[in-house]
Amino acid sequence: MSKTVKVGRALLSVFDKSGMADFARGLSAAGVELVSTGGTHKLISDAGLDVREISDLTGFPEMMDGRVKTLHPKVHGGLLAVRDKPDHAASMQEHEIGAIDLVAVNLYPFEKTVASGASYDDIIENIDIGGPAMVRSAAKNHAYVTVVVDPADYPEILAAISETGGVPYPLRQKLAAKAYARTAAYDSAISTWFARAIDYPEIPYRSFAGSLREVMRYGENPHQWAGFYANGESRPGVATATQVQGKTLSYNNINDTDAAFELVSEFDPAQVAAVAIIKHANPCGVAVASDLLTAYQNALRTDPVSAFGGIVATNREIDAATATEIVKVFTEVIVAPSATQEAQDIIAAKKNLRLLLTGGLADAKADGLVVKSVAGGLLVQSRDNRNVDDCDLKVVTKRQPTAAEMADLRLAAKVAKHVKSNAIVYVKQGATAGIGAGQMSRVDSALTAHRKSIDAAKAAGIEGALTLGSVAASDAFFPFADGLEALVAAGATAVIQPGGSMRDDEVIAAADAAGIAMVMTGMRHFRH
């Protein structure tokens, strides 16, 4: 079992034919008999190599639109036979089953078919059956059989055959593990699509899969292993972005960049320019304006101290003026739909600064699943794909908010959705004036944001606090009036919150007593 196994016969049947001609040529040169199917057979034959049709091996033609071609005892017997078991050897001899020592298979492009928006029937037709069956058979019997599911492995296998006369056991083990990972990911994609297609979210078994994009130096901390796996989703974001320059992204970079880009994707670039500055997955400054430069400057003013070493996300193409301003502050990552060449040249002067271009914004309204691991299992929920624009807003106080206040209330609510709970967000004139995130008490969040706004005002040469004359948003209801009163004390003139507390009447009464406006959305946005 632990020995190098010579390859006498190889079965080659691939959808992705990249590298296959050279692989087949290398195998043939090593004296390996080639057997193949359909288009792969044609490719190898056209390369001038001797190759048998699978039907010649099985004695049966391909049938049923190709659904049945490799599902045959002469294929699976040749893959699964334990070569040194006498009864297996006898069965092979009795039924004229020849050993198959190597299988190279990659599967119908199910994931790409789904991503293309194909019809239900077309997607079903792109569920591979024979391929996964051969892969699993070969992987199980890796003691004797080499299984290959990735063209990137062809050179290593050919090198091993050239150097050792066969494929060593450790390499066969590695390839078998990779093969099972591929079929697991494939089945995961199918089951996930099925559950979504027939609206069956409570499907009894759930699996999630991705392909390894990179192994990182470490995770959140240096003693933790980390890797980045992409799930193939085409929705623009950190997984689909092109990194134009800068160091390799770290685990924390990716987590924070995702948070930043999801936030700015809430804002239509045709309506406003939006900038979000993120630190440890929380916004430390967000602003909207008619132009990107102004939005960035206003976002930075919220918390210039926390912005150091942060992530900057924009919802519009980065221009030279904005790039010039951003690079004045030490920044880890910039992520945007695009950047002008002049802006890219300016950013390039900071060689370690990562620039990611996504080619578009994420659809903030798109369906999807969010997965979080807990001890012994996974928590799965649908993406929080709604915001204040989807709410039936109700003014519950005697005073109505002004038009300017209402615009700021909407902005504050959108930002609060992306702040760790308990979340309080103050906004004034299209920019955050203070953000309180992740506190155990909503009052603490209100006080923290106000205190930081005093520091920010001082840094900007403004007397008092940025929160004076602002509006405020809370991600969830106020259980008592003290949270509302803390906002009033900070200078808020209007508040937006979901409502739904047993003490809503007390909170409304406190707002009326303070002479401020209050709007209820009916929609909570906890973020843990």
Buried (B, 14 or more C-beta within 10 A) or exposed (E): EEEBBBBBBBBBBBBEBEBBBBBBBBBBEBEBBBBBBBEBBEBBBEBEBEBBBBBEBBEEEBEEEEEBBBBBEBBBBBBBBEBEEEEBBEBBEEEEBBBBBBBBBBBBBBBEBBEEEBEEEEBBBBBBEBBBBBBBBBBBBBBBBBBBBBBEBBEBBBEBBEEEEBBBBEBBBBBBEBBBBBBEBBBBBBBBBBBBEEEEEEEEEBEBBBBEEEEBEBBEEEEEEBEBBBBBBEBBBBBBBEBBBBEEBBBBBBBBBBBBBBBBBBBEBEEBBBBBBBBBBBBBBBBBBEBBBBBBBBBBBBBBEBBBEBBBBBBBBBBBBBBBBBBEBEBBBBBBBBBBEBBBEBBBEBEEBBBBBBEBBBEBEEEBBEEEEEEEEEEEEEBBEEBBEEBEBEBBBEBEBEEEBBBBBBBBBBBBBBBBBBBBBBBBBBBBBBBBBBBEBBBBBBBBBBBBBBBBBEBEEBEEBBBBBBBBBBBBBBBBBBBBBBBBEBBBBBBBBBBBBEBBEBBBBBBBEBEBBBBBBEBBBEBE
